[in-house]
Amino acid sequence: MWGLPMKHSADRIFSDAKWTQLAAELAFSPRQERVVRCILRALSNKQIAAELGISIPTVRFNLSAAFAKIGVQDLFELLILSTIRRGTPQAMVRW
C-alpha cells in the first residue's frame, strides 16, 4: 500500500520469539500485538479491521496505545525504528 519493501509478514522484521519477547517487554495486549503486526505487513486500517473482525476506530485506538508503549508518535516513526532496530527487542524498549 505505501510502497514498502515488506512483503507478507512482520516476521521479516522480527522472528516469532522476538515478537513474543517484545510484546511482553512492552506489555502489549494481544490485540495491540496483532494490530502492529498487521501494520508492519503494510495493511490499511480498513484491511486490519476486516482481518481482525474489529472496527476501524478500534484499530486506531490500539495503534495509538501501542505507539505510546513503543515510544513513537506515528506509523512513519514505527517503520523507521523497526528497520533500524531489526531483531533487537531490548533496544526497542529504550529508544
Phi and psi in degrees as GROMACS dihedral restraints (atoms count N, CA, C in turn):
[ dihedral_restraints ]
;  ai    aj    ak    al  type     phi  dphi    fc
    3     4     5     6     1   -94.4    20    10
    4     5     6     7     1     9.4    20    10
    6     7     8     9     1    72.6    20    10
    7     8     9    10     1    29.8    20    10
    9    10    11    12     1   -84.3    20    10
   10    11    12    13     1   151.9    20    10
   12    13    14    15     1   -73.0    20    10
   13    14    15    16     1   -13.2    20    10
   15    16    17    18     1   -68.0    20    10
   16    17    18    19     1   130.0    20    10
   18    19    20    21     1   -95.7    20    10
   19    20    21    22     1   -68.1    20    10
   21    22    23    24     1  -126.9    20    10
   22    23    24    25     1   -14.5    20    10
   24    25    26    27     1  -148.4    20    10
   25    26    27    28     1   140.2    20    10
   27    28    29    30     1   -65.3    20    10
   28    29    30    31     1   -17.7    20    10
   30    31    32    33     1   -66.1    20    10
   31    32    33    34     1   -14.0    20    10
   33    34    35    36     1   -68.4    20    10
   34    35    36    37     1   -21.1    20    10
   36    37    38    39     1   -96.8    20    10
   37    38    39    40     1   -45.6    20    10
   39    40    41    42     1  -135.0    20    10
   40    41    42    43     1   140.1    20    10
   42    43    44    45     1   -71.2    20    10
   43    44    45    46     1   167.0    20    10
   45    46    47    48     1   -57.6    20    10
   46    47    48    49     1   -41.2    20    10
   48    49    50    51     1   -63.8    20    10
   49    50    51    52     1   -41.6    20    10
   51    52    53    54     1   -70.9    20    10
   52    53    54    55     1   -34.6    20    10
   54    55    56    57     1   -62.9    20    10
   55    56    57    58     1   -42.8    20    10
   57    58    59    60     1   -61.4    20    10
   58    59    60    61     1   -44.5    20    10
   60    61    62    63     1   -63.1    20    10
   61    62    63    64     1   -46.2    20    10
   63    64    65    66     1   -62.1    20    10
   64    65    66    67     1   -46.2    20    10
   66    67    68    69     1   -61.0    20    10
   67    68    69    70     1   -39.1    20    10
   69    70    71    72     1   -68.7    20    10
   70    71    72    73     1   -44.1    20    10
   72    73    74    75     1   -62.6    20    10
   73    74    75    76     1   -37.7    20    10
   75    76    77    78     1   -93.1    20    10
   76    77    78    79     1    -0.1    20    10
   78    79    80    81     1    56.0    20    10
   79    80    81    82     1    42.8    20    10
   81    82    83    84     1   -66.2    20    10
   82    83    84    85     1   142.4    20    10
   84    85    86    87     1   -75.4    20    10
   85    86    87    88     1   161.5    20    10
   87    88    89    90     1   -56.4    20    10
   88    89    90    91     1   -38.0    20    10
   90    91    92    93     1   -69.4    20    10
   91    92    93    94     1   -40.8    20    10
   93    94    95    96     1   -60.0    20    10
   94    95    96    97     1   -42.5    20    10
   96    97    98    99     1   -61.9    20    10
   97    98    99   100     1   -44.4    20    10
   99   100   101   102     1   -64.5    20    10
  100   101   102   103     1   -40.5    20    10
  102   103   104   105     1   -64.9    20    10
  103   104   105   106     1   -44.1    20    10
  105   106   107   108     1   -63.7    20    10
  106   107   108   109     1   -42.0    20    10
  108   109   110   111     1   -59.3    20    10
  109   110   111   112     1   -41.1    20    10
  111   112   113   114     1   -65.6    20    10
  112   113   114   115     1   -42.2    20    10
  114   115   116   117     1   -61.1    20    10
  115   116   117   118     1   -40.7    20    10
  117   118   119   120     1   -71.7    20    10
  118   119   120   121     1   -13.4    20    10
  120   121   122   123     1   -88.7    20    10
  121   122   123   124     1     5.8    20    10
  123   124   125   126     1    68.6    20    10
  124   125   126   127     1    31.5    20    10
  126   127   128   129     1   -84.2    20    10
  127   128   129   130     1   147.2    20    10
  129   130   131   132     1   -77.0    20    10
  130   131   132   133     1   166.0    20    10
  132   133   134   135     1   -57.4    20    10
  133   134   135   136     1   -39.4    20    10
  135   136   137   138     1   -64.0    20    10
  136   137   138   139     1   -42.8    20    10
  138   139   140   141     1   -66.2    20    10
  139   140   141   142     1   -39.9    20    10
  141   142   143   144     1   -63.0    20    10
  142   143   144   145     1   -45.9    20    10
  144   145   146   147     1   -57.5    20    10
  145   146   147   148     1   -44.8    20    10
  147   148   149   150     1   -65.4    20    10
  148   149   150   151     1   -43.8    20    10
  150   151   152   153     1   -66.1    20    10
  151   152   153   154     1   -38.5    20    10
  153   154   155   156     1   -94.5    20    10
  154   155   156   157     1    -6.5    20    10
  156   157   158   159     1    69.6    20    10
  157   158   159   160     1    37.0    20    10
  159   160   161   162     1  -127.3    20    10
  160   161   162   163     1   170.0    20    10
  162   163   164   165     1   -82.2    20    10
  163   164   165   166     1   160.2    20    10
  165   166   167   168     1   -61.7    20    10
  166   167   168   169     1   -42.6    20    10
  168   169   170   171     1   -59.5    20    10
  169   170   171   172     1   -33.6    20    10
  171   172   173   174     1   -67.7    20    10
  172   173   174   175     1   -38.0    20    10
  174   175   176   177     1   -60.3    20    10
  175   176   177   178     1   -49.4    20    10
  177   178   179   180     1   -60.4    20    10
  178   179   180   181     1   -43.1    20    10
  180   181   182   183     1   -59.8    20    10
  181   182   183   184     1   -46.9    20    10
  183   184   185   186     1   -68.6    20    10
  184   185   186   187     1   -34.8    20    10
  186   187   188   189     1   -64.2    20    10
  187   188   189   190     1   -45.8    20    10
  189   190   191   192     1   -60.0    20    10
  190   191   192   193     1   -43.4    20    10
  192   193   194   195     1   -64.6    20    10
  193   194   195   196     1   -42.7    20    10
  195   196   197   198     1   -66.7    20    10
  196   197   198   199     1   -42.5    20    10
  198   199   200   201     1   -59.2    20    10
  199   200   201   202     1   -42.3    20    10
  201   202   203   204     1   -62.7    20    10
  202   203   204   205     1   -40.9    20    10
  204   205   206   207     1   -67.4    20    10
  205   206   207   208     1   -37.0    20    10
  207   208   209   210     1   -75.1    20    10
  208   209   210   211     1   -32.7    20    10
  210   211   212   213     1    96.5    20    10
  211   212   213   214     1    26.6    20    10
  213   214   215   216     1  -115.3    20    10
  214   215   216   217     1   158.9    20    10
  216   217   218   219     1   -92.1    20    10
  217   218   219   220     1   -29.6    20    10
  219   220   221   222     1  -157.5    20    10
  220   221   222   223     1   179.4    20    10
  222   223   224   225     1   -60.5    20    10
  223   224   225   226     1   -40.1    20    10
  225   226   227   228     1   -58.2    20    10
  226   227   228   229     1   -47.9    20    10
  228   229   230   231     1   -62.7    20    10
  229   230   231   232     1   -39.8    20    10
  231   232   233   234     1   -61.3    20    10
  232   233   234   235     1   -45.8    20    10
  234   235   236   237     1   -66.7    20    10
  235   236   237   238     1   -40.7    20    10
  237   238   239   240     1   -62.9    20    10
  238   239   240   241     1   -48.1    20    10
  240   241   242   243     1   -64.3    20    10
  241   242   243   244     1   -41.7    20    10
  243   244   245   246     1   -65.6    20    10
  244   245   246   247     1   -29.7    20    10
  246   247   248   249     1   -75.2    20    10
  247   248   249   250     1   -44.3    20    10
  249   250   251   252     1   -67.2    20    10
  250   251   252   253     1   -42.4    20    10
  252   253   254   255     1   -95.5    20    10
  253   254   255   256     1    23.2    20    10
  255   256   257   258     1   -43.9    20    10
  256   257   258   259     1   116.5    20    10
  258   259   260   261     1    79.3    20    10
  259   260   261   262     1    13.4    20    10
  261   262   263   264     1  -126.4    20    10
  262   263   264   265     1    76.6    20    10
  264   265   266   267     1   -56.7    20    10
  265   266   267   268     1   -38.7    20    10
  267   268   269   270     1   -60.1    20    10
  268   269   270   271     1   -40.5    20    10
  270   271   272   273     1   -65.9    20    10
  271   272   273   274     1   -30.7    20    10
  273   274   275   276     1   -67.2    20    10
  274   275   276   277     1   -25.6    20    10
  276   277   278   279     1   -71.7    20    10
  277   278   279   280     1   -28.1    20    10
  279   280   281   282     1  -116.8    20    10
  280   281   282   283     1    46.5    20    10
